[in-house]
Amino acid sequence: MNIPDGMQVLWQGKADFLREIAQRLGAAGIRAVTGPVPGG
């Protein structure tokens, strides 16, 4: 998997689980993106 510069994979899993993590991070002021890794 090629991970673009400045990005880091923290979790892998089902979409609903990843959305919940992203929402919790966002509530804490931490920017998170879910979806396929570009070029991966």
mmCIF entry with sequence, helices, sheets and N, C-alpha, C, O atoms, coordinates in Angstrom:
data_MODEL
# 
_entry.id   MODEL 
# 
_entity.id                         1 
_entity.type                       polymer 
_entity.pdbx_number_of_molecules   1 
# 
_entity_poly.entity_id                      1 
_entity_poly.type                           'polypeptide(L)' 
_entity_poly.nstd_linkage                   no 
_entity_poly.nstd_monomer                   no 
_entity_poly.pdbx_seq_one_letter_code       MNIPDGMQVLWQGKADFLREIAQRLGAAGIRAVTGPVPGG 
_entity_poly.pdbx_seq_one_letter_code_can   MNIPDGMQVLWQGKADFLREIAQRLGAAGIRAVTGPVPGG 
_entity_poly.pdbx_strand_id                 A 
# 
loop_
_entity_poly_seq.entity_id 
_entity_poly_seq.num 
_entity_poly_seq.mon_id 
_entity_poly_seq.hetero 
1 1  MET n 
1 2  ASN n 
1 3  ILE n 
1 4  PRO n 
1 5  ASP n 
1 6  GLY n 
1 7  MET n 
1 8  GLN n 
1 9  VAL n 
1 10 LEU n 
1 11 TRP n 
1 12 GLN n 
1 13 GLY n 
1 14 LYS n 
1 15 ALA n 
1 16 ASP n 
1 17 PHE n 
1 18 LEU n 
1 19 ARG n 
1 20 GLU n 
1 21 ILE n 
1 22 ALA n 
1 23 GLN n 
1 24 ARG n 
1 25 LEU n 
1 26 GLY n 
1 27 ALA n 
1 28 ALA n 
1 29 GLY n 
1 30 ILE n 
1 31 ARG n 
1 32 ALA n 
1 33 VAL n 
1 34 THR n 
1 35 GLY n 
1 36 PRO n 
1 37 VAL n 
1 38 PRO n 
1 39 GLY n 
1 40 GLY n 
# 
_struct_asym.id          A 
_struct_asym.entity_id   1 
# 
_struct_conf.conf_type_id            HELX_P 
_struct_conf.id                      HELX_P1 
_struct_conf.pdbx_PDB_helix_id       AA1 
_struct_conf.beg_label_comp_id       ALA 
_struct_conf.beg_label_asym_id       A 
_struct_conf.beg_label_seq_id        15 
_struct_conf.pdbx_beg_PDB_ins_code   ? 
_struct_conf.end_label_comp_id       ALA 
_struct_conf.end_label_asym_id       A 
_struct_conf.end_label_seq_id        27 
_struct_conf.pdbx_end_PDB_ins_code   ? 
_struct_conf.beg_auth_comp_id        ALA 
_struct_conf.beg_auth_asym_id        A 
_struct_conf.beg_auth_seq_id         15 
_struct_conf.end_auth_comp_id        ALA 
_struct_conf.end_auth_asym_id        A 
_struct_conf.end_auth_seq_id         27 
_struct_conf.pdbx_PDB_helix_class    1 
_struct_conf.details                 ? 
_struct_conf.pdbx_PDB_helix_length   13 
# 
_struct_conf_type.id          HELX_P 
_struct_conf_type.criteria    ? 
_struct_conf_type.reference   ? 
# 
loop_
_atom_site.group_PDB 
_atom_site.id 
_atom_site.type_symbol 
_atom_site.label_atom_id 
_atom_site.label_alt_id 
_atom_site.label_comp_id 
_atom_site.label_asym_id 
_atom_site.label_entity_id 
_atom_site.label_seq_id 
_atom_site.pdbx_PDB_ins_code 
_atom_site.Cartn_x 
_atom_site.Cartn_y 
_atom_site.Cartn_z 
_atom_site.occupancy 
_atom_site.B_iso_or_equiv 
_atom_site.pdbx_formal_charge 
_atom_site.auth_seq_id 
_atom_site.auth_comp_id 
_atom_site.auth_asym_id 
_atom_site.auth_atom_id 
_atom_site.pdbx_PDB_model_num 
ATOM 1   N N  . MET A 1 1  ? 0.851   -1.170 0.000  1.00 0.00 ? 1  MET A N  1 
ATOM 2   C CA . MET A 1 1  ? 0.000   0.000  0.000  1.00 0.00 ? 1  MET A CA 1 
ATOM 3   C C  . MET A 1 1  ? 0.901   1.239  0.000  1.00 0.00 ? 1  MET A C  1 
ATOM 4   O O  . MET A 1 1  ? 1.807   1.358  0.825  1.00 0.00 ? 1  MET A O  1 
ATOM 5   N N  . ASN A 1 2  ? 0.644   2.147  -0.925 1.00 0.00 ? 2  ASN A N  1 
ATOM 6   C CA . ASN A 1 2  ? 1.385   3.408  -0.989 1.00 0.00 ? 2  ASN A CA 1 
ATOM 7   C C  . ASN A 1 2  ? 0.609   4.475  -0.239 1.00 0.00 ? 2  ASN A C  1 
ATOM 8   O O  . ASN A 1 2  ? -0.497  4.839  -0.637 1.00 0.00 ? 2  ASN A O  1 
ATOM 9   N N  . ILE A 1 3  ? 1.179   4.974  0.835  1.00 0.00 ? 3  ILE A N  1 
ATOM 10  C CA . ILE A 1 3  ? 0.527   6.005  1.642  1.00 0.00 ? 3  ILE A CA 1 
ATOM 11  C C  . ILE A 1 3  ? 1.106   7.356  1.245  1.00 0.00 ? 3  ILE A C  1 
ATOM 12  O O  . ILE A 1 3  ? 2.321   7.545  1.305  1.00 0.00 ? 3  ILE A O  1 
ATOM 13  N N  . PRO A 1 4  ? 0.244   8.313  0.833  1.00 0.00 ? 4  PRO A N  1 
ATOM 14  C CA . PRO A 1 4  ? 0.738   9.635  0.427  1.00 0.00 ? 4  PRO A CA 1 
ATOM 15  C C  . PRO A 1 4  ? 1.476   10.339 1.559  1.00 0.00 ? 4  PRO A C  1 
ATOM 16  O O  . PRO A 1 4  ? 1.204   10.106 2.737  1.00 0.00 ? 4  PRO A O  1 
ATOM 17  N N  . ASP A 1 5  ? 2.418   11.208 1.181  1.00 0.00 ? 5  ASP A N  1 
ATOM 18  C CA . ASP A 1 5  ? 3.154   11.995 2.165  1.00 0.00 ? 5  ASP A CA 1 
ATOM 19  C C  . ASP A 1 5  ? 2.190   12.774 3.043  1.00 0.00 ? 5  ASP A C  1 
ATOM 20  O O  . ASP A 1 5  ? 1.196   13.311 2.555  1.00 0.00 ? 5  ASP A O  1 
ATOM 21  N N  . GLY A 1 6  ? 2.474   12.837 4.315  1.00 0.00 ? 6  GLY A N  1 
ATOM 22  C CA . GLY A 1 6  ? 1.654   13.580 5.257  1.00 0.00 ? 6  GLY A CA 1 
ATOM 23  C C  . GLY A 1 6  ? 0.459   12.810 5.795  1.00 0.00 ? 6  GLY A C  1 
ATOM 24  O O  . GLY A 1 6  ? -0.270  13.322 6.645  1.00 0.00 ? 6  GLY A O  1 
ATOM 25  N N  . MET A 1 7  ? 0.242   11.578 5.311  1.00 0.00 ? 7  MET A N  1 
ATOM 26  C CA . MET A 1 7  ? -0.874  10.757 5.799  1.00 0.00 ? 7  MET A CA 1 
ATOM 27  C C  . MET A 1 7  ? -0.312  9.548  6.527  1.00 0.00 ? 7  MET A C  1 
ATOM 28  O O  . MET A 1 7  ? 0.801   9.097  6.258  1.00 0.00 ? 7  MET A O  1 
ATOM 29  N N  . GLN A 1 8  ? -1.111  9.036  7.458  1.00 0.00 ? 8  GLN A N  1 
ATOM 30  C CA . GLN A 1 8  ? -0.713  7.861  8.208  1.00 0.00 ? 8  GLN A CA 1 
ATOM 31  C C  . GLN A 1 8  ? -1.949  7.017  8.474  1.00 0.00 ? 8  GLN A C  1 
ATOM 32  O O  . GLN A 1 8  ? -2.974  7.548  8.902  1.00 0.00 ? 8  GLN A O  1 
ATOM 33  N N  . VAL A 1 9  ? -1.872  5.713  8.229  1.00 0.00 ? 9  VAL A N  1 
ATOM 34  C CA . VAL A 1 9  ? -2.972  4.805  8.518  1.00 0.00 ? 9  VAL A CA 1 
ATOM 35  C C  . VAL A 1 9  ? -2.927  4.475  10.003 1.00 0.00 ? 9  VAL A C  1 
ATOM 36  O O  . VAL A 1 9  ? -1.928  3.958  10.503 1.00 0.00 ? 9  VAL A O  1 
ATOM 37  N N  . LEU A 1 10 ? -4.028  4.780  10.713 1.00 0.00 ? 10 LEU A N  1 
ATOM 38  C CA . LEU A 1 10 ? -4.091  4.500  12.142 1.00 0.00 ? 10 LEU A CA 1 
ATOM 39  C C  . LEU A 1 10 ? -4.951  3.281  12.442 1.00 0.00 ? 10 LEU A C  1 
ATOM 40  O O  . LEU A 1 10 ? -4.619  2.485  13.319 1.00 0.00 ? 10 LEU A O  1 
ATOM 41  N N  . TRP A 1 11 ? -6.062  3.133  11.711 1.00 0.00 ? 11 TRP A N  1 
ATOM 42  C CA . TRP A 1 11 ? -6.968  2.006  11.933 1.00 0.00 ? 11 TRP A CA 1 
ATOM 43  C C  . TRP A 1 11 ? -7.460  1.476  10.600 1.00 0.00 ? 11 TRP A C  1 
ATOM 44  O O  . TRP A 1 11 ? -7.567  2.214  9.620  1.00 0.00 ? 11 TRP A O  1 
ATOM 45  N N  . GLN A 1 12 ? -7.754  0.192  10.580 1.00 0.00 ? 12 GLN A N  1 
ATOM 46  C CA . GLN A 1 12 ? -8.417  -0.426 9.443  1.00 0.00 ? 12 GLN A CA 1 
ATOM 47  C C  . GLN A 1 12 ? -9.593  -1.199 10.005 1.00 0.00 ? 12 GLN A C  1 
ATOM 48  O O  . GLN A 1 12 ? -9.480  -1.826 11.059 1.00 0.00 ? 12 GLN A O  1 
ATOM 49  N N  . GLY A 1 13 ? -10.726 -1.160 9.310  1.00 0.00 ? 13 GLY A N  1 
ATOM 50  C CA . GLY A 1 13 ? -11.886 -1.897 9.783  1.00 0.00 ? 13 GLY A CA 1 
ATOM 51  C C  . GLY A 1 13 ? -13.118 -1.548 8.979  1.00 0.00 ? 13 GLY A C  1 
ATOM 52  O O  . GLY A 1 13 ? -13.032 -0.953 7.904  1.00 0.00 ? 13 GLY A O  1 
ATOM 53  N N  . LYS A 1 14 ? -14.266 -1.926 9.516  1.00 0.00 ? 14 LYS A N  1 
ATOM 54  C CA . LYS A 1 14 ? -15.534 -1.674 8.842  1.00 0.00 ? 14 LYS A CA 1 
ATOM 55  C C  . LYS A 1 14 ? -15.862 -0.183 8.873  1.00 0.00 ? 14 LYS A C  1 
ATOM 56  O O  . LYS A 1 14 ? -15.486 0.538  9.798  1.00 0.00 ? 14 LYS A O  1 
ATOM 57  N N  . ALA A 1 15 ? -16.572 0.255  7.837  1.00 0.00 ? 15 ALA A N  1 
ATOM 58  C CA . ALA A 1 15 ? -16.855 1.678  7.642  1.00 0.00 ? 15 ALA A CA 1 
ATOM 59  C C  . ALA A 1 15 ? -17.542 2.313  8.849  1.00 0.00 ? 15 ALA A C  1 
ATOM 60  O O  . ALA A 1 15 ? -17.178 3.423  9.237  1.00 0.00 ? 15 ALA A O  1 
ATOM 61  N N  . ASP A 1 16 ? -18.524 1.644  9.453  1.00 0.00 ? 16 ASP A N  1 
ATOM 62  C CA . ASP A 1 16 ? -19.238 2.250  10.581 1.00 0.00 ? 16 ASP A CA 1 
ATOM 63  C C  . ASP A 1 16 ? -18.318 2.450  11.785 1.00 0.00 ? 16 ASP A C  1 
ATOM 64  O O  . ASP A 1 16 ? -18.436 3.447  12.498 1.00 0.00 ? 16 ASP A O  1 
ATOM 65  N N  . PHE A 1 17 ? -17.406 1.511  12.014 1.00 0.00 ? 17 PHE A N  1 
ATOM 66  C CA . PHE A 1 17 ? -16.432 1.633  13.102 1.00 0.00 ? 17 PHE A CA 1 
ATOM 67  C C  . PHE A 1 17 ? -15.491 2.808  12.835 1.00 0.00 ? 17 PHE A C  1 
ATOM 68  O O  . PHE A 1 17 ? -15.203 3.590  13.740 1.00 0.00 ? 17 PHE A O  1 
ATOM 69  N N  . LEU A 1 18 ? -15.013 2.934  11.597 1.00 0.00 ? 18 LEU A N  1 
ATOM 70  C CA . LEU A 1 18 ? -14.090 4.013  11.248 1.00 0.00 ? 18 LEU A CA 1 
ATOM 71  C C  . LEU A 1 18 ? -14.766 5.379  11.323 1.00 0.00 ? 18 LEU A C  1 
ATOM 72  O O  . LEU A 1 18 ? -14.140 6.355  11.736 1.00 0.00 ? 18 LEU A O  1 
ATOM 73  N N  . ARG A 1 19 ? -16.035 5.460  10.928 1.00 0.00 ? 19 ARG A N  1 
ATOM 74  C CA . ARG A 1 19 ? -16.779 6.727  11.039 1.00 0.00 ? 19 ARG A CA 1 
ATOM 75  C C  . ARG A 1 19 ? -16.912 7.149  12.494 1.00 0.00 ? 19 ARG A C  1 
ATOM 76  O O  . ARG A 1 19 ? -16.773 8.329  12.815 1.00 0.00 ? 19 ARG A O  1 
ATOM 77  N N  . GLU A 1 20 ? -17.179 6.195  13.372 1.00 0.00 ? 20 GLU A N  1 
ATOM 78  C CA . GLU A 1 20 ? -17.301 6.512  14.799 1.00 0.00 ? 20 GLU A CA 1 
ATOM 79  C C  . GLU A 1 20 ? -15.970 7.045  15.346 1.00 0.00 ? 20 GLU A C  1 
ATOM 80  O O  . GLU A 1 20 ? -15.953 8.020  16.098 1.00 0.00 ? 20 GLU A O  1 
ATOM 81  N N  . ILE A 1 21 ? -14.879 6.418  14.974 1.00 0.00 ? 21 ILE A N  1 
ATOM 82  C CA . ILE A 1 21 ? -13.563 6.900  15.415 1.00 0.00 ? 21 ILE A CA 1 
ATOM 83  C C  . ILE A 1 21 ? -13.323 8.312  14.896 1.00 0.00 ? 21 ILE A C  1 
ATOM 84  O O  . ILE A 1 21 ? -12.873 9.177  15.646 1.00 0.00 ? 21 ILE A O  1 
ATOM 85  N N  . ALA A 1 22 ? -13.620 8.556  13.610 1.00 0.00 ? 22 ALA A N  1 
ATOM 86  C CA . ALA A 1 22 ? -13.409 9.877  13.015 1.00 0.00 ? 22 ALA A CA 1 
ATOM 87  C C  . ALA A 1 22 ? -14.249 10.934 13.717 1.00 0.00 ? 22 ALA A C  1 
ATOM 88  O O  . ALA A 1 22 ? -13.782 12.054 13.924 1.00 0.00 ? 22 ALA A O  1 
ATOM 89  N N  . GLN A 1 23 ? -15.490 10.592 14.090 1.00 0.00 ? 23 GLN A N  1 
ATOM 90  C CA . GLN A 1 23 ? -16.352 11.545 14.809 1.00 0.00 ? 23 GLN A CA 1 
ATOM 91  C C  . GLN A 1 23 ? -15.774 11.880 16.179 1.00 0.00 ? 23 GLN A C  1 
ATOM 92  O O  . GLN A 1 23 ? -15.781 13.041 16.588 1.00 0.00 ? 23 GLN A O  1 
ATOM 93  N N  . ARG A 1 24 ? -15.283 10.892 16.876 1.00 0.00 ? 24 ARG A N  1 
ATOM 94  C CA . ARG A 1 24 ? -14.709 11.130 18.209 1.00 0.00 ? 24 ARG A CA 1 
ATOM 95  C C  . ARG A 1 24 ? -13.424 11.961 18.119 1.00 0.00 ? 24 ARG A C  1 
ATOM 96  O O  . ARG A 1 24 ? -13.190 12.848 18.940 1.00 0.00 ? 24 ARG A O  1 
ATOM 97  N N  . LEU A 1 25 ? -12.609 11.668 17.126 1.00 0.00 ? 25 LEU A N  1 
ATOM 98  C CA . LEU A 1 25 ? -11.399 12.470 16.936 1.00 0.00 ? 25 LEU A CA 1 
ATOM 99  C C  . LEU A 1 25 ? -11.767 13.910 16.586 1.00 0.00 ? 25 LEU A C  1 
ATOM 100 O O  . LEU A 1 25 ? -11.168 14.850 17.109 1.00 0.00 ? 25 LEU A O  1 
ATOM 101 N N  . GLY A 1 26 ? -12.752 14.082 15.702 1.00 0.00 ? 26 GLY A N  1 
ATOM 102 C CA . GLY A 1 26 ? -13.193 15.419 15.316 1.00 0.00 ? 26 GLY A CA 1 
ATOM 103 C C  . GLY A 1 26 ? -13.717 16.203 16.502 1.00 0.00 ? 26 GLY A C  1 
ATOM 104 O O  . GLY A 1 26 ? -13.461 17.402 16.612 1.00 0.00 ? 26 GLY A O  1 
ATOM 105 N N  . ALA A 1 27 ? -14.442 15.548 17.386 1.00 0.00 ? 27 ALA A N  1 
ATOM 106 C CA . ALA A 1 27 ? -14.970 16.211 18.580 1.00 0.00 ? 27 ALA A CA 1 
ATOM 107 C C  . ALA A 1 27 ? -13.840 16.686 19.492 1.00 0.00 ? 27 ALA A C  1 
ATOM 108 O O  . ALA A 1 27 ? -14.007 17.634 20.260 1.00 0.00 ? 27 ALA A O  1 
ATOM 109 N N  . ALA A 1 28 ? -12.682 16.014 19.398 1.00 0.00 ? 28 ALA A N  1 
ATOM 110 C CA . ALA A 1 28 ? -11.521 16.399 20.203 1.00 0.00 ? 28 ALA A CA 1 
ATOM 111 C C  . ALA A 1 28 ? -10.619 17.389 19.459 1.00 0.00 ? 28 ALA A C  1 
ATOM 112 O O  . ALA A 1 28 ? -9.553  17.762 19.949 1.00 0.00 ? 28 ALA A O  1 
ATOM 113 N N  . GLY A 1 29 ? -11.068 17.814 18.251 1.00 0.00 ? 29 GLY A N  1 
ATOM 114 C CA . GLY A 1 29 ? -10.292 18.779 17.482 1.00 0.00 ? 29 GLY A CA 1 
ATOM 115 C C  . GLY A 1 29 ? -9.187  18.169 16.635 1.00 0.00 ? 29 GLY A C  1 
ATOM 116 O O  . GLY A 1 29 ? -8.283  18.872 16.182 1.00 0.00 ? 29 GLY A O  1 
ATOM 117 N N  . ILE A 1 30 ? -9.260  16.854 16.422 1.00 0.00 ? 30 ILE A N  1 
ATOM 118 C CA . ILE A 1 30 ? -8.247  16.158 15.628 1.00 0.00 ? 30 ILE A CA 1 
ATOM 119 C C  . ILE A 1 30 ? -8.846  15.810 14.268 1.00 0.00 ? 30 ILE A C  1 
ATOM 120 O O  . ILE A 1 30 ? -9.866  15.126 14.186 1.00 0.00 ? 30 ILE A O  1 
ATOM 121 N N  . ARG A 1 31 ? -8.207  16.284 13.209 1.00 0.00 ? 31 ARG A N  1 
ATOM 122 C CA . ARG A 1 31 ? -8.711  16.050 11.864 1.00 0.00 ? 31 ARG A CA 1 
ATOM 123 C C  . ARG A 1 31 ? -8.458  14.599 11.457 1.00 0.00 ? 31 ARG A C  1 
ATOM 124 O O  . ARG A 1 31 ? -7.346  14.093 11.607 1.00 0.00 ? 31 ARG A O  1 
ATOM 125 N N  . ALA A 1 32 ? -9.486  13.939 10.945 1.00 0.00 ? 32 ALA A N  1 
ATOM 126 C CA . ALA A 1 32 ? -9.367  12.551 10.507 1.00 0.00 ? 32 ALA A CA 1 
ATOM 127 C C  . ALA A 1 32 ? -10.124 12.376 9.200  1.00 0.00 ? 32 ALA A C  1 
ATOM 128 O O  . ALA A 1 32 ? -11.128 13.049 8.968  1.00 0.00 ? 32 ALA A O  1 
ATOM 129 N N  . VAL A 1 33 ? -9.652  11.485 8.352  1.00 0.00 ? 33 VAL A N  1 
ATOM 130 C CA . VAL A 1 33 ? -10.279 11.183 7.073  1.00 0.00 ? 33 VAL A CA 1 
ATOM 131 C C  . VAL A 1 33 ? -10.486 9.687  7.010  1.00 0.00 ? 33 VAL A C  1 
ATOM 132 O O  . VAL A 1 33 ? -9.607  8.918  7.401  1.00 0.00 ? 33 VAL A O  1 
ATOM 133 N N  . THR A 1 34 ? -11.651 9.261  6.516  1.00 0.00 ? 34 THR A N  1 
ATOM 134 C CA . THR A 1 34 ? -11.880 7.834  6.317  1.00 0.00 ? 34 THR A CA 1 
ATOM 135 C C  . THR A 1 34 ? -12.072 7.582  4.835  1.00 0.00 ? 34 THR A C  1 
ATOM 136 O O  . THR A 1 34 ? -12.482 8.474  4.091  1.00 0.00 ? 34 THR A O  1 
ATOM 137 N N  . GLY A 1 35 ? -11.778 6.380  4.415  1.00 0.00 ? 35 GLY A N  1 
ATOM 138 C CA . GLY A 1 35 ? -11.941 6.003  3.028  1.00 0.00 ? 35 GLY A CA 1 
ATOM 139 C C  . GLY A 1 35 ? -10.720 5.270  2.530  1.00 0.00 ? 35 GLY A C  1 
ATOM 140 O O  . GLY A 1 35 ? -9.766  5.056  3.279  1.00 0.00 ? 35 GLY A O  1 
ATOM 141 N N  . PRO A 1 36 ? -10.745 4.878  1.242  1.00 0.00 ? 36 PRO A N  1 
ATOM 142 C CA . PRO A 1 36 ? -9.601  4.179  0.688  1.00 0.00 ? 36 PRO A CA 1 
ATOM 143 C C  . PRO A 1 36 ? -8.368  5.083  0.649  1.00 0.00 ? 36 PRO A C  1 
ATOM 144 O O  . PRO A 1 36 ? -8.482  6.297  0.481  1.00 0.00 ? 36 PRO A O  1 
ATOM 145 N N  . VAL A 1 37 ? -7.220  4.493  0.803  1.00 0.00 ? 37 VAL A N  1 
ATOM 146 C CA . VAL A 1 37 ? -5.962  5.247  0.720  1.00 0.00 ? 37 VAL A CA 1 
ATOM 147 C C  . VAL A 1 37 ? -5.702  5.535  -0.749 1.00 0.00 ? 37 VAL A C  1 
ATOM 148 O O  . VAL A 1 37 ? -5.682  4.608  -1.559 1.00 0.00 ? 37 VAL A O  1 
ATOM 149 N N  . PRO A 1 38 ? -5.500  6.805  -1.115 1.00 0.00 ? 38 PRO A N  1 
ATOM 150 C CA . PRO A 1 38 ? -5.220  7.121  -2.514 1.00 0.00 ? 38 PRO A CA 1 
ATOM 151 C C  . PRO A 1 38 ? -3.987  6.361  -3.014 1.00 0.00 ? 38 PRO A C  1 
ATOM 152 O O  . PRO A 1 38 ? -2.934  6.394  -2.377 1.00 0.00 ? 38 PRO A O  1 
ATOM 153 N N  . GLY A 1 39 ? -4.119  5.698  -4.118 1.00 0.00 ? 39 GLY A N  1 
ATOM 154 C CA . GLY A 1 39 ? -3.010  4.939  -4.675 1.00 0.00 ? 39 GLY A CA 1 
ATOM 155 C C  . GLY A 1 39 ? -2.784  3.603  -4.005 1.00 0.00 ? 39 GLY A C  1 
ATOM 156 O O  . GLY A 1 39 ? -1.839  2.887  -4.335 1.00 0.00 ? 39 GLY A O  1 
ATOM 157 N N  . GLY A 1 40 ? -3.684  3.251  -3.025 1.00 0.00 ? 40 GLY A N  1 
ATOM 158 C CA . GLY A 1 40 ? -3.485  2.006  -2.272 1.00 0.00 ? 40 GLY A CA 1 
ATOM 159 C C  . GLY A 1 40 ? -4.250  0.858  -2.824 1.00 0.00 ? 40 GLY A C  1 
ATOM 160 O O  . GLY A 1 40 ? -4.176  -0.249 -2.289 1.00 0.00 ? 40 GLY A O  1 
# 
